[in-house]
């Protein structure tokens, strides 16, 4: 018989009641990103690791606004969530190289929303063969990497992506400024 260790799952198994308040609002407010596994903060939302993942790298993208559904968000906030989802997909592809993804939103308890008061997007990396007998017969999932390790790897990738985005934005601003200066000097001539 093989023994599979996943000691961090004990917190989930022993959990007898839901936390008070909204976990998304609390984590965004606390500013303890590493201990909350919060990977990235955007303008209208943030990305964090799921503490009880379906697979390694299972992320959640949530708005700062405490709303039940996407249609309650401003267009700008909804667009930011999609941008954060795209950034998350790029980071996951680069770092853990999944072969596919499940990306989805559960709206309402009947759809499977565990936290129905605060809309969020799930991103679950998938690999060929990642579904085995354990979930089917033993009602157990095996997550091969500790959450802290996954957090460190993905956080570094998000930071690299931010630095690249800032650098590219800075370059495009300089280019725009140069073109504007040329047009101004052409008008004066």
HELIX and SHEET records of a PDB file:
HELIX    1   1 UNK A    7  UNK A    9  5                                   3    
HELIX    2   2 UNK A   10  UNK A   14  1                                   5    
HELIX    3   3 UNK A   23  UNK A   30  1                                   8    
HELIX    4   4 UNK A   70  UNK A   72  5                                   3    
HELIX    5   5 UNK A   75  UNK A   95  1                                  21    
HELIX    6   6 UNK A  109  UNK A  111  5                                   3    
HELIX    7   7 UNK A  133  UNK A  133  1                                   1    
HELIX    8   8 UNK A  134  UNK A  138  3                                   5    
HELIX    9   9 UNK A  147  UNK A  188  1                                  42    
SHEET    1   A 5 UNK A  38  UNK A  41  0                                        
SHEET    2   A 5 UNK A  45  UNK A  49 -1                                        
SHEET    3   A 5 UNK A  59  UNK A  63 -1                                        
SHEET    4   A 5 UNK A 120  UNK A 126 -1                                        
SHEET    5   A 5 UNK A 100  UNK A 104 -1                                        
END                                                                             
